[in-house]
Amino acid sequence: MLRLNHMSQDIHEFISPFTELLGFGEPTHREHAHTWVRNELFEQLTAAGFRSIALETCRVRGLLVNDYVRGGPGDLDEVMKEGFSHTFGENWPANRELVAWMRDYNADRPEHERLAFHGFDFQTETTSAPSPRPYLEHARDYLGEDVDLTTDDEKWSRDEAVMDLTKSPGRSEEAIRLREIGTGMLRRLHERRTVDDAWYRAETHLTAGLSLLQYHRECAEPNPLGVRLNRLCQMRDGVMARNLLEIRRAEASRGPTFVFAHNAHLQRTSSSMEMAGERIEWFSAGALVAPILGDQYTVIGGTLGRNDTFGLGEPDSGTLEGQLQSRFTTWGLTADMPAGETRTDTTPEMGYFPLDQHLMTGVDALLHVRVGRPVTR
């Protein structure tokens, strides 16, 4: 039993022998302290038998990072640029440090002990989605089939294709044709008996392409914007949940997996936010995998006291974050949830989701950073 107001920087105190998927959330993508702390925690976890990490970045692009950290050829600069989505490679030095450390760690270890890197995100931002063409073409080339998948990529990737249903190609004859081709290729892929790395990559690409076609179809549905955005958020986290379960199947024999993403994707409770003037609510990836994994899923929510770089000031002492401020000198973990009010000094531009009772209900513990850090340590 944890003592009242118990604080620690030892992650081992907050996981159980049953934990197979350990989620660690951050409250905003504009703050870097949580990513540096994440690196420290992953080093602790590798000593406890964890052999993989999954980040909120494109699953397909993450394959390139995994090749690199497991000793494959390549240049670190290029891997950070091409292996991450959402600019999380080039603009996040902690991610660069993580990739370099994983490669060094793996260098003198046998194959079964090497750490693996995974992306578990969809290929999209909520309000933009790429063309499905390159993902379908990868599977086509693996299968050795002769089919023309040429399309105007810009038609799919422009923001209007998501935000304006009249500009979406999601219900076009071309989209229907691509879905039929992709579905046929998936069937033929699964008819193959040889399942090796090349097959796995082909399935990952093909599943991504079909998911993108489904996403674009939802963009074209004649529903109000709020309804469409709600369904798109749900679809994205649905793909995240599927990816997490597939990653666990792949890693089950090697050890547990550490997962890092925004709190809104990992909490067991539903998530919500304001977008384009609409109130959006959806079930997070954590809320979807938790009933399946049960006590194999542990999640720690990230919270933040202050960050001067984007104007998040010192929280009032009566707020939840204010209560946590008095417990920590730098950062720490606690399973003793604070009591207080939800802070109201945030703006949408901060991307900061304040701590509230709903989030605390959806996590097992909190990792609080007292004063945030800029890009560097």
PAKE-552758 format. One line per 3 residues: number of its first residue (from 1); their letters; for each residue x, y, z of N, C-alpha, C. Coordinates in steps of 0.02 Angstrom, whole numbers, plus 50000, padded with zeros to 5 digits. Each point is the difference from the previous one (the first is absolute). Example, Ala and Ser with C-alpha at 12.3 -4.5 7.8 and 13.67 -1.06 7.14 Angstrom:
BEGIN
1 = as = 50660,49716,50390,49955,50059,50000,50045,50060,50000 | 49982,50053,49964,50042,50059,50003,49961,50055,50037
This chain:
BEGIN
1 = mlr = 50043,49940,50000,49957,50060,50000,50044,50062,50000 | 49986,50047,49952,50039,50060,49997,49983,50047,50057 | 50050,50034,50026,49988,50048,50053,49965,50061,49971
4 = lnh = 49964,50036,50043,49967,50061,49979,50052,50049,49971 | 49984,50027,49941,50044,50048,49967,50068,49969,49983 | 50002,49934,49992,50063,49967,49983,50022,50022,49930
7 = msq = 50064,50016,49993,50028,50022,49936,50063,49959,49986 | 50011,49988,49936,50058,49960,49982,50021,50016,49929 | 50063,49985,49985,50023,50002,49930,50018,49929,49977
10 = dih = 49978,49950,50037,50012,49930,49983,49938,49971,49969 | 50002,49988,49934,49942,49976,49964,49979,49930,50022 | 50046,49962,50028,49984,49931,50020,49946,49998,50054
13 = efi = 49993,50053,50039,49950,50002,50053,49929,50007,49972 | 49994,50015,49936,49934,50016,49972,49978,49951,49946 | 50034,49945,49994,49979,49947,49954,49993,49936,50039
16 = spf = 49958,49956,49975,49987,49936,50033,50033,49944,49961 | 50005,49940,50029,50027,49943,49963,49958,49982,49938 | 49939,50026,49997,49956,49984,49944,50006,50049,49942
19 = tel = 50033,50057,50012,50003,50053,49949,50035,49976,49937 | 49965,50003,49944,50028,49984,49935,50004,50062,49955 | 49955,50048,50014,49998,50062,49961,49997,50057,50051
22 = lgf = 50053,50040,50003,50005,50055,50047,49995,50066,49962 | 49945,50036,50009,49991,50064,49968,50023,50057,50043 | 50033,50048,49969,50021,50062,50034,49978,50058,49957
25 = gep = 49955,50042,50027,49972,50054,49961,50034,50067,50015 | 49995,50045,49951,50021,50069,50010,49938,50045,49992 | 49998,50057,50036,49940,50042,49997,49998,50048,49942
28 = thr = 50056,50009,49965,50003,50043,49941,50061,49980,49959 | 49995,50010,49934,50057,49986,49956,50049,50058,49997 | 49984,50055,50033,50043,50060,49996,50052,50002,50055
31 = eha = 50004,49949,50041,50042,49999,50058,50048,49941,49995 | 50064,50009,50015,50049,49948,49986,50024,49962,50062 | 49984,50023,50060,50026,49966,50059,49977,49928,50003
34 = htw = 49937,49988,49981,49974,49932,50005,50037,49952,49953 | 50024,50025,49943,50037,49956,49954,50069,49983,50028 | 50031,50048,50034,50065,49984,50032,49990,49951,50057
37 = vrn = 49948,50010,50040,49985,49953,50054,49985,49931,49972 | 49962,49999,49945,49985,49936,49967,50063,49960,49984 | 50051,50034,49976,50063,49965,49984,50031,49970,50063
40 = elf = 49998,50038,50055,50027,49973,50063,49961,49939,50022 | 49933,50004,49994,49959,49944,50022,50011,49938,49957 | 50009,50010,49934,50010,49943,49956,50066,49964,50017
43 = eql = 50051,50039,50018,50062,49968,50021,49989,49958,50063 | 49959,50025,50047,49983,49960,50059,49962,49937,49979 | 49954,50008,49955,49956,49944,49981,50037,49945,49962
46 = taa = 50051,50018,49962,50038,49948,49965,50033,49953,50049 | 50020,50027,50057,50030,49957,50052,49948,49954,50032 | 49935,50018,49992,49946,49960,50027,49971,49952,49949
49 = gfr = 50031,49997,49940,49978,49952,49950,49959,50028,49943 | 49988,50065,49999,49965,50030,49943,50046,49998,49939 | 49973,49982,49944,50040,49994,49939,49974,50040,49941
52 = sia = 49951,50044,50012,49974,50040,49944,49968,50063,50026 | 49998,50050,49957,49967,50063,50015,49958,50019,49939 | 49942,50029,50013,49955,50022,49946,49982,50073,50012
55 = let = 50010,50041,49949,49987,50072,50005,49942,50021,49956 | 49973,50058,50016,49945,50029,49961,50028,50028,49935 | 50017,49956,49955,50025,50018,49934,49979,49946,49951
58 = crv = 50001,50015,49936,49974,49956,49948,50031,49930,50004 | 49957,49949,50000,50024,49932,50007,50043,49979,49940 | 49980,50020,49941,50038,49980,49941,50069,50033,50000
61 = rgl = 50002,50065,50014,50065,50034,50000,50044,49975,50056 | 49969,49976,50055,50039,49973,50055,50040,49939,49983 | 49981,49965,49946,50038,49941,49979,50072,50019,49983
64 = lvn = 50009,50060,49971,50067,50024,49982,50042,50011,50063 | 49969,50028,50052,50035,50012,50063,50020,49933,50032 | 49955,49952,49999,50015,49935,50029,50058,49966,49964
67 = dyv = 50002,50005,49934,50057,49972,49963,50065,50030,50025 | 49999,50066,50010,50061,50036,50020,50022,49980,50070 | 49954,50000,50049,50020,49986,50068,50023,49928,50009
70 = rgg = 49978,49956,49955,50020,49930,50005,50062,49986,49957 | 50036,50053,49981,50065,49992,49969,50001,50007,49925 | 49944,50018,49969,49998,50007,49928,50038,50061,49976
73 = pgd = 50013,50003,49935,50037,50058,49973,49957,50062,50002 | 50032,50057,49993,49963,50062,49997,50035,50056,50037 | 49975,50060,49988,50027,50061,50031,49949,50025,50051
76 = lde = 50023,50017,50060,49955,50020,50053,49958,50060,49979 | 50029,50049,49967,49962,50058,49979,49942,49980,49954 | 50015,49956,49953,49949,49978,49953,49946,49959,50035
79 = vmk = 50021,49958,50047,49952,49959,50037,49953,50045,50040 | 50025,50051,50031,49958,50045,50040,49952,50039,49955 | 50021,50015,49939,49957,50037,49954,49947,49956,49969
82 = egf = 50019,49941,49978,49954,49957,49962,49964,49950,50044 | 50026,49985,50059,49972,49947,50041,49946,50022,50049 | 49989,50067,50005,49950,50026,50046,49949,50043,49963
85 = sht = 49938,49998,50024,49949,50045,49975,49992,50058,50048 | 49958,50049,49983,49982,50056,50043,50060,50042,50021 | 50056,49997,49962,50064,50035,50014,50030,49978,50066
88 = fge = 49980,49943,50027,50026,49977,50064,50072,49975,49996 | 50027,49993,49940,50069,49979,49993,50048,50057,49997 | 49987,50048,49957,50046,50056,49989,49997,50051,50056
91 = nwp = 49942,50010,50030,49992,50055,50048,49999,49977,50073 | 50013,49936,50013,49998,49974,50068,50066,49966,50016 | 50048,50037,50029,50066,49971,50014,49997,49939,50045
94 = anr = 49952,49996,50045,49995,49941,50043,49986,49937,49959 | 49963,50007,49945,49989,49942,49957,50065,49980,49965 | 50039,50049,49981,50065,49985,49969,50045,49963,50050
97 = elv = 50001,50025,50062,50040,49967,50051,49976,49928,50010 | 49935,49990,50001,49972,49933,50010,50022,49952,49946 | 49995,50022,49937,50019,49957,49944,50074,49983,50002
100 = awm = 50042,50050,50013,50072,49988,50003,50017,49952,50057 | 49968,50010,50058,50013,49957,50058,49979,49928,49985 | 49942,49991,49969,49977,49932,49985,50047,49965,49952
103 = rdy = 50026,50035,49951,50048,49970,49954,50064,49978,50036 | 50025,50044,50044,50060,49983,50039,49986,49941,50046 | 49943,49999,50032,49982,49946,50045,49999,49933,49963
106 = nad = 49973,50001,49940,49992,49938,49961,50064,49975,49969 | 50050,50043,49995,50059,49985,49959,50035,49935,50018 | 50006,49986,50065,50039,49941,50021,49956,49947,50032
109 = rpe = 49935,50000,49983,49955,49952,50030,49972,49952,49948 | 49984,49938,50020,49971,49952,49953,49931,50023,49977 | 49976,49973,49946,49938,50021,49968,49941,50001,50049
112 = her = 49993,49948,50041,49940,49995,50042,50001,50050,50058 | 50057,50030,50014,50004,50050,50054,49997,50072,49975 | 50000,50009,49935,50001,50068,49973,49933,50035,50010
115 = laf = 50004,50065,50011,49940,50041,50009,49969,50014,49932 | 49934,50004,49999,49963,50014,49939,49963,50067,50006 | 49996,50035,49945,49965,50064,49996,49937,49991,49958
118 = hgf = 49945,50027,50024,49937,49998,49962,49967,50068,49999 | 49971,50019,49944,49950,50053,49999,49932,49966,50006 | 49953,50032,50034,49934,49968,50004,49944,50046,49976
121 = dfq = 50019,50058,49973,49950,50048,49977,49977,49985,49929 | 49944,50029,49983,49973,50000,49932,50045,50045,49957 | 49990,49999,49936,50041,50040,49955,49975,50072,49996
124 = tet = 49950,50019,50039,49967,50064,49992,50010,50047,50057 | 49988,50064,49988,49978,50047,50050,49924,50000,49994 | 49965,50023,50051,49927,49995,49997,49972,50037,49940
127 = tsa = 50028,50058,49983,49972,50041,49947,50038,49993,49934 | 50043,49951,49993,50033,49987,49936,50020,49927,49997 | 49997,49972,49940,50016,49930,49990,50032,49991,49932
130 = psp = 50053,49960,49996,50036,49992,49936,49964,49954,49951 | 50028,49995,49942,49974,49955,49949,50015,49927,50019 | 49954,49955,49985,50013,49929,50015,50048,49967,49951
133 = rpy = 50016,50034,49945,50038,49969,49945,50064,49965,50022 | 50048,50034,50034,50064,49966,50014,49993,49938,50044 | 49950,49999,50043,49990,49942,50044,49974,49940,49960
136 = leh = 49953,50014,49954,49974,49947,49957,50054,49976,49951 | 50041,50045,49975,50052,49980,49953,50052,49955,50032 | 50016,50012,50063,50048,49957,50035,49975,49928,50000
139 = ard = 49936,49991,50017,49972,49933,50002,49995,49970,49930 | 49982,50041,49952,49997,49976,49930,50068,49973,49977 | 50053,50038,50016,50066,49979,49978,50022,49936,50036
142 = ylg = 49982,49994,50064,50017,49939,50036,49965,49940,49970 | 49937,50008,49981,49962,49945,49971,50019,49987,49927 | 50036,50048,49970,50020,49991,49930,49943,50007,49952
145 = edv = 49951,50041,50016,49941,50008,49957,50008,50060,49954 | 49964,49997,49945,50003,50053,49949,49934,50038,50000 | 49998,50053,50040,49939,50041,50004,50020,50073,50007
148 = dlt = 49966,50043,49965,50015,50071,50000,49965,50033,50059 | 50039,50029,50045,49972,50034,50058,50013,50075,49998 | 50016,50026,49941,50014,50071,49993,49940,50043,50019
151 = tdd = 50013,50051,50039,49947,50047,50020,50032,50068,50014 | 49960,50052,50003,50024,50067,50016,50007,50005,50076 | 50061,49993,50026,50010,49999,50072,49976,50065,50033
154 = ekw = 50010,50057,49967,49982,50064,50030,49925,50004,50012 | 49962,49967,49958,49927,50000,50007,49979,49970,50067 | 50038,49951,50023,49985,49967,50063,50028,50037,50060
157 = srd = 50060,50028,49993,50037,50026,50057,49983,50071,50020 | 49968,50038,49957,49984,50070,50017,49950,50002,50058 | 50006,50053,50041,49958,50005,50059,49925,50002,49983
160 = eav = 49984,50030,49943,49929,50005,49981,49968,49931,49991 | 50041,49950,49984,49973,49933,49989,49971,49971,50065 | 50022,50027,50057,49974,49977,50064,49946,50047,50026
163 = mdl = 50013,50065,49996,49956,50049,50031,49938,50017,49958 | 50004,49990,49934,49944,50016,49955,49979,49936,49965 | 49942,49974,50018,49980,49935,49972,49992,50002,49925
166 = tks = 49986,50059,49972,49991,50005,49927,50067,49995,49964 | 50056,50009,50036,50066,49995,49969,50033,49932,50013 | 49966,49957,50036,50029,49935,50017,49991,49950,49943
169 = pgr = 50053,49961,49984,49993,49947,49950,49978,49933,50031 | 49980,50002,50062,49988,49938,50037,49944,49956,49974 | 49951,50030,49965,49944,49961,49973,50002,49996,49923
172 = see = 50056,50018,49971,50006,50001,49928,50007,49929,49972 | 49990,49994,49935,50009,49936,49967,50072,49976,50008 | 50047,50046,49999,50070,49982,50008,50012,49970,50069
175 = air = 49969,50029,50051,50008,49974,50068,49970,49930,50006 | 49943,49990,49969,49968,49934,50001,50045,49949,49966 | 50029,50019,49944,50045,49955,49963,50062,49982,50042
178 = lre = 50029,50050,50033,50059,49988,50041,49983,49954,50059 | 49942,50009,50030,49980,49957,50056,49991,49928,49976 | 49971,49991,49942,49991,49932,49973,50068,49967,49986
181 = igt = 50046,50038,49971,50067,49973,49987,50035,49983,50066 | 49997,50046,50047,50034,49989,50064,49971,49941,50038 | 49935,49992,50000,49968,49944,50035,50020,49934,49968
184 = gml = 50003,49999,49934,50022,49939,49965,50072,49983,50016 | 50043,50050,50002,50070,49988,50016,50007,49974,50072 | 49960,50026,50046,50004,49977,50069,49980,49926,50005
187 = rrl = 49949,49981,49963,49979,49930,50000,50056,49955,49972 | 50030,50021,49946,50053,49959,49970,50062,49999,50044 | 50013,50056,50035,50057,50002,50045,49991,49949,50057
190 = her = 49940,49996,50026,49986,49954,50056,49996,49927,49977 | 49993,49989,49936,50001,49932,49974,50071,49972,49996 | 50050,50044,50003,50069,49977,49999,50019,49968,50067
193 = rtv = 50036,49946,49997,50018,49965,50061,50064,50026,50032 | 50042,50031,49962,50064,50025,50026,49989,50068,50032 | 50011,50005,50065,49994,50063,50037,50069,50020,50025
196 = dda = 50034,50042,49963,50066,50025,50020,49998,50075,50006 | 50057,50033,50007,50002,50072,50010,49971,50037,49940 | 50015,49976,49940,49973,50033,49940,49924,49995,49998
199 = wyr = 49974,49941,50019,49927,49991,50002,49969,50047,50051 | 50031,50004,50058,49975,50043,50054,49998,50073,49977 | 50052,50022,49966,50002,50069,49975,49946,50012,49948
202 = aet = 49990,49950,49956,49948,50008,49949,49931,50005,50033 | 49987,49959,50051,49936,50004,50034,49992,50067,50035 | 50053,50024,50032,49997,50064,50035,49984,50057,49952
205 = hlt = 50033,50001,49942,49986,50051,49950,49929,49994,49973 | 49979,49939,49985,49935,49990,49969,49943,50018,50049 | 50007,49980,50062,49951,50017,50050,49995,50076,50009
208 = agl = 50058,50033,49997,50001,50073,50005,49964,50032,49941 | 50012,49975,49940,49967,50027,49941,49925,49992,50002 | 49977,49941,50022,49928,49989,50005,49968,50043,50055
211 = sll = 50037,50010,50054,49974,50044,50053,49995,50072,49975 | 50048,50021,49960,49996,50068,49972,49940,50007,49954 | 49986,49949,49961,49941,50003,49956,49936,50005,50041
214 = qyh = 49998,49964,50055,49942,50005,50045,49995,50069,50031 | 50057,50028,50019,50002,50067,50029,49973,50051,49950 | 50025,49996,49938,49977,50047,49949,49926,49990,49985
217 = rec = 49976,49939,50003,49929,49988,49990,49959,50036,50054 | 50023,49998,50061,49965,50035,50054,50001,50076,49989 | 50054,50026,49972,50004,50071,49985,49947,50023,49950
220 = aep = 49979,49954,49957,49953,50017,49946,49927,49988,50019 | 49988,49973,50060,49932,49986,50021,49962,50065,50011 | 49937,50004,49978,49961,50062,50006,49974,50011,50071
223 = npl = 50046,50011,50047,49983,50013,50069,50025,50069,50020 | 49972,50029,50052,50027,50064,50026,50073,49992,50019 | 50037,50056,49998,50072,49998,50012,50015,49968,50068
226 = gvr = 49962,50018,50051,50013,49973,50066,49995,49924,50002 | 49951,49973,49965,49991,49928,49997,50058,49967,49964 | 50021,50030,49944,50056,49971,49962,50065,50002,50040
229 = lnr = 50013,50057,50033,50062,50005,50040,49998,49950,50058 | 49943,49990,50030,49994,49952,50055,50016,49930,49975 | 49974,49982,49942,50012,49933,49972,50073,49992,49978
232 = lcq = 50030,50054,49976,50070,49996,49979,50046,49990,50060 | 49987,50036,50055,50039,49990,50061,49993,49929,50025 | 49938,49975,49997,49989,49931,50023,50035,49950,49955
235 = mrd = 49999,50013,49935,50033,49955,49953,50076,49999,50012 | 50029,50058,50011,50072,50004,50012,50018,49959,50061 | 49964,50009,50056,50017,49963,50060,49983,49926,49993
238 = gvm = 49951,49984,49958,49987,49930,49986,50059,49966,49966 | 50030,50035,49952,50060,49974,49967,50057,49995,50050 | 50008,50050,50043,50052,49997,50052,49991,49938,50044
241 = arn = 49939,49987,50021,49987,49942,50043,50016,49935,49963 | 49980,49995,49938,50016,49940,49961,50076,49991,49994 | 50035,50056,49987,50073,49995,49994,50032,49978,50066
244 = lle = 49976,50027,50056,50028,49980,50064,49990,49925,50013 | 49942,49974,49983,49988,49929,50011,50044,49958,49953 | 50010,50023,49939,50043,49963,49954,50073,50003,50022
247 = irr = 50021,50057,50026,50068,50006,50027,50009,49953,50059 | 49950,49995,50043,50006,49955,50057,50004,49927,49977 | 49963,49982,49949,50004,49932,49974,50070,49985,49974
250 = aea = 50029,50050,49967,50067,49990,49972,50053,49998,50055 | 49989,50036,50055,50051,50005,50052,49987,49954,50060 | 49946,49962,49999,49979,49962,50059,50054,49954,50027
253 = srg = 50038,49969,49956,50050,49952,50023,50064,50032,50023 | 50007,50066,49989,50064,50034,50016,49997,50042,50063 | 49942,50024,50018,49996,50042,50060,49947,50054,49991
256 = ptf = 49986,50038,50054,49949,50053,49997,50020,50058,49955 | 49950,50042,49984,50010,50057,49956,49983,50065,50037 | 50043,50050,49992,49989,50067,50027,49969,50043,49946
259 = vfa = 49948,50037,50016,49964,50041,49951,50000,50072,50023 | 50015,50046,49953,50000,50071,50016,49958,50038,49950 | 49953,50039,50025,49955,50040,49957,49966,50053,50042
262 = hna = 49957,50039,49969,49960,50048,50038,49952,49962,50046 | 49987,50029,50059,49953,49970,50047,49934,49981,49965 | 49978,50042,49955,49935,49990,49968,49996,49935,49960
265 = hlq = 50058,49971,49983,50001,49937,49963,50009,49939,50045 | 50019,50011,50063,50019,49943,50043,49953,49990,50059 | 49965,50050,50022,49957,49993,50059,49945,49949,49988
268 = rts = 49978,49967,50053,49947,49950,49994,49931,50032,49990 | 49994,50062,50019,49936,50035,49992,49997,50033,49931 | 49941,50022,49980,49991,50033,49935,50038,50066,49999
271 = ssm = 50014,50024,49939,50037,50062,49991,49956,50052,49966 | 50019,50063,50007,49961,50054,49969,50045,50061,49989 | 49981,50041,49953,50034,50063,49988,49958,50044,49954
274 = ema = 50019,50064,49995,49968,50046,49955,50039,50001,49934 | 49964,49994,49944,50033,50001,49934,49953,50033,49950 | 50027,50051,49965,49961,50035,49948,49933,50025,50027
277 = ger = 50001,50022,50064,49940,50025,50030,49951,49947,50022 | 50020,49937,49998,49957,49944,50018,50027,49964,50061 | 49955,49974,50041,50020,49958,50057,50003,49928,49977
280 = iew = 50061,49970,50002,50011,49933,49974,50012,49953,50058 | 49967,49942,49999,50010,49949,50052,50008,49932,49967 | 50047,49960,50026,50012,49935,49970,50032,49953,50052
283 = fsa = 50001,49936,49985,50033,49951,50042,50074,49997,49981 | 50043,50011,50048,50072,49999,49987,50024,49929,49984 | 50060,49995,49973,50030,49934,49988,50005,49962,50066
286 = gal = 50017,50035,50054,50004,49968,50065,49934,49973,50023 | 49946,50038,49988,49934,49977,50019,49979,49938,49960 | 50027,49992,49940,49983,49943,49957,50041,49938,50018
289 = vap = 50064,50008,50017,50041,49941,50014,49993,49977,50073 | 49982,50046,50045,49997,49982,50071,49952,49942,50014 | 49939,49998,49972,49956,49943,50015,50027,49934,49972
292 = ilg = 50041,50004,49948,50028,49939,49970,50059,49975,50041 | 50044,50046,50021,50061,49981,50035,49990,49993,50075 | 49949,50032,50028,49989,49995,50072,50059,50026,50040
295 = dqy = 50022,49960,50049,50055,50023,50043,50068,49997,49966 | 50001,49980,49936,50062,50003,49962,50014,50071,49975 | 49951,50045,50006,50008,50069,49978,50005,50046,50061
298 = tvi = 50055,50035,50005,50011,50050,50052,50013,50067,49966 | 49971,50053,50027,50008,50065,49967,50014,50054,50052 | 50049,50042,49984,50022,50056,50043,49986,50064,49962
301 = ggt = 49961,50045,50030,49984,50063,49969,50053,50053,50014 | 50018,50039,49950,50048,50054,50009,49966,50066,50018 | 50028,50036,50047,49974,50066,50018,50058,50050,50004
304 = lgr = 49983,50064,49998,50050,50053,49996,49979,50058,50044 | 50047,50026,50038,49986,50058,50041,50006,50065,49961 | 50061,50013,49976,50012,50064,49966,50047,49990,49942
307 = ndt = 49990,50039,49947,50048,50003,49945,50000,50070,49971 | 50054,50036,50012,50003,50070,49979,50006,50008,49925 | 50024,49948,49964,50012,50008,49929,49936,50009,49960
310 = fgl = 49944,49975,50024,49937,50013,49964,49946,50030,50045 | 50022,50030,50055,49955,50042,50039,49958,49965,50052 | 50017,49938,50018,49962,49966,50052,50030,50020,50068
313 = gep = 49963,50040,50037,50026,50027,50062,49994,49953,50059 | 50023,50023,50057,49995,49960,50061,49927,49989,50018 | 49980,49938,50011,49929,49986,50015,49980,50025,50069
316 = dsg = 49937,50020,50008,49975,50018,50066,50005,49940,50047 | 50013,50015,50063,50011,49946,50048,49939,49955,50009 | 49941,50027,49985,49939,49961,50008,49984,49954,49942
319 = tle = 50040,50004,49946,49988,49957,49942,50035,49933,50010 | 49981,49952,49958,50030,49933,50004,50075,50004,49988 | 50021,50036,49948,50071,50008,49987,50034,50038,50056
322 = gql = 49964,50049,50029,50028,50038,50056,50014,49956,50060 | 49956,49952,50012,50011,49953,50055,50061,49956,49987 | 50010,49981,49937,50058,49959,49983,50064,50039,50004
325 = qsr = 49998,50065,49986,50060,50041,50002,50036,49995,50067 | 49961,49996,50053,50030,50000,50067,50032,49933,50016 | 49989,49949,49960,50027,49933,50015,50068,49988,49967
328 = ftt = 50015,50038,49947,50058,49983,49959,50049,50059,49995 | 50064,49984,49995,50050,50052,49986,50016,50003,49926 | 50000,49944,49965,50011,49999,49927,49944,49962,49966
331 = wgl = 50001,49934,50005,49946,49958,49975,49995,49938,50043 | 49943,49968,49997,49992,49939,50038,49935,49965,49984 | 49996,49939,50023,49942,49957,49990,49961,49993,50065
334 = tad = 49934,49997,49995,49959,49987,50058,49935,49966,49980 | 49977,49956,50043,49935,49969,49991,49948,50031,50045 | 50021,50049,50041,49955,50035,50045,49971,50060,49962
337 = mpa = 49938,49995,49978,49970,50052,49959,49986,50062,50042 | 50014,50060,49974,49988,50061,50037,49926,50017,50002 | 49982,50045,50043,49932,50026,50004,50003,50076,49990
340 = get = 49957,50025,49956,50001,50071,49985,49957,50016,49941 | 50008,50061,49975,49961,50024,49943,50040,49990,49935 | 49964,50000,49945,50032,49998,49935,50025,50069,49982
343 = rtd = 50062,50006,49979,50028,50066,49985,49966,50030,49938 | 49995,50065,49998,49965,50035,49946,50045,50051,49965 | 50066,49997,50011,50046,50050,49973,50033,49977,49935
346 = ttp = 49969,49953,49966,50029,49974,49938,49963,50028,49939 | 50032,49997,49942,49969,50021,49937,50006,49943,49950 | 49956,49997,49950,50005,49947,49949,50067,49997,49966
349 = emg = 50033,50059,49992,50064,50003,49965,50055,49961,50037 | 49992,49992,50065,50050,49962,50039,49995,49926,49987 | 49943,49977,49977,49991,49929,49989,50002,49961,50065
352 = yfp = 49991,50034,50057,50005,49969,50065,49931,49979,50025 | 49994,49936,50017,49937,49975,50027,50007,49999,50077 | 49966,50045,50036,50009,50003,50073,49979,49935,50033
355 = ldq = 50031,49986,50057,49983,49942,50039,49930,50009,50029 | 49958,49948,49994,49934,50002,50030,49982,49930,50026 | 49943,49996,50032,49980,49937,50030,49990,49946,49947
358 = hlm = 49976,50019,49942,49988,49952,49946,50065,49966,49979 | 50054,50039,49993,50065,49971,49982,50025,49956,50057 | 49995,50024,50062,50026,49961,50056,49964,49933,50006
361 = tgv = 49936,49998,49982,49963,49937,50002,50028,49951,49948 | 50030,50026,49947,50022,49958,49945,50073,49980,50002 | 50035,50015,50055,50071,49981,50005,50014,49967,50067
364 = dal = 50057,49965,50004,50020,49967,50062,50044,50043,50044 | 50035,50048,49969,50045,50043,50037,50012,50063,49959 | 50034,50049,50029,50016,50062,49966,50076,50010,50001
367 = lhv = 50026,50029,49947,50069,50023,49998,49997,50076,49992 | 50018,50035,50052,49994,50073,50000,50068,50032,49989 | 50003,50047,49953,50059,50041,49988,49986,50069,50030
370 = rvg = 50041,50020,50047,49986,50063,50035,50010,50061,49955 | 50057,50004,49967,50014,50055,49954,50024,49969,49935 | 49964,50015,49946,50016,49971,49935,50066,50023,49973
373 = rpv = 50023,49965,49950,50065,50014,49971,49992,50019,49926 | 50046,50040,49975,50000,50014,49928,50024,49940,49961 | 50020,50010,49938,50018,49944,49956,50058,49960,50028
376 = tr = 50048,50033,50031,50058,49964,50027,49988,49976,50071 | 50046,49959,50024,49995,49977,50070,50005,50059,50048
